[in-house]
């Protein structure tokens, strides 16, 4: 159990909308003081990614395709939340993997 542990890890999560990604975010939810989500990347599930972006407030959100990235931007506009940099494709994966936190 991480409860009561005194550490904080910064995460860049590739595949955040998939099975392992959502399970990883369940751990973040269970121990919110121990993790900061700096970047999220996903395939094409823009709806779930939008929910994750609003909840975890990453600096970067990346989708696999330009179409999915545009859908994500559309879903996030008007929410009143600070929006992350939204990228797509290889550029987005690279940015998520190398974010300077």
N, C-alpha and C positions, 0 to 999 in steps of 0.2 A: 504494500500500500504506500502511495505517495503522500497521503494525508499527513500534514504536519512537517513534511520535508522542507528544508530551507534551501531551495535552489530555484533558479529561473532559467529556462531554456527558450531560445528563439527558434521558431520553426519556419521552414519553407516546405510546404506540403505539395508534392507532385501527385496528381490523381486524387484530389480532395473529394470528388463526388463518387468515387468508386468504393467498393466494399472496405478495403484496407484504409482508405482515406477517411471515410466516415467513422470507422472504428477508432482511428487515431484522434479524430476530433471529439469523440466520446470521452477519451482520456483527458483531453484538454478541458472539457466541460467538468469532469470530475475533480480536476485539480487546477482551477483557473489561475491561482497565484503562482503556479510553477511554469506556465507557458505563455509565450507571446507569439501570435501567428503573424509573421512578416509577409509571407507570400503564399498564394494558393494558385494551383493550376488544375485544369480539368479538361475533359474531352469536349463534348458538345451540350452537356446538360446545364444550360444557362440558368434555368429556373432554380435548381438546387444551388448552383454557384452564387446566384444573387442572394439567396438566404444566408449562405455561409459568409459572404462578404459583409453583409449587414451585421451579422453576429460577431465576427472575429476581427473586422476592420483591418485587413491586410493593407500593406503599402502597394502591392502589385497583385493583380488578378489576371491570369492568362487562360485563354481558351485555345482549343486545337485549331479552329478555323476562324477566318475573318467574319463569317456569318454568325457564328456563336458569340464572338466578341461583340459584335454590333447588337445582338439580342441582349447580351448582358448589360451593355451600356444603357440600352433602352429600358430594361427592367429597373436599373438603379436610379435613373434620372427621376427627379421629383420626390425622392424618398427623404430629402432633407439631411441625409448623411453625407459625410465627407467621402468622396469617391476615390478609389484607388486608381493607379495607373492601370488601364486595361490594355493588354497586349494579346497577341495570338501567334500560333505556330512556333517555329524554332526560336525566334527572337524572344517570345514570351517565356518559353522553358528556360532559356539561357538566363534571362533576367531573374526569374524565380530562383534558379539554382545558385546565382552569384550575388544576390542582394546583399548590400552592405548594411548591416543593422546596427 
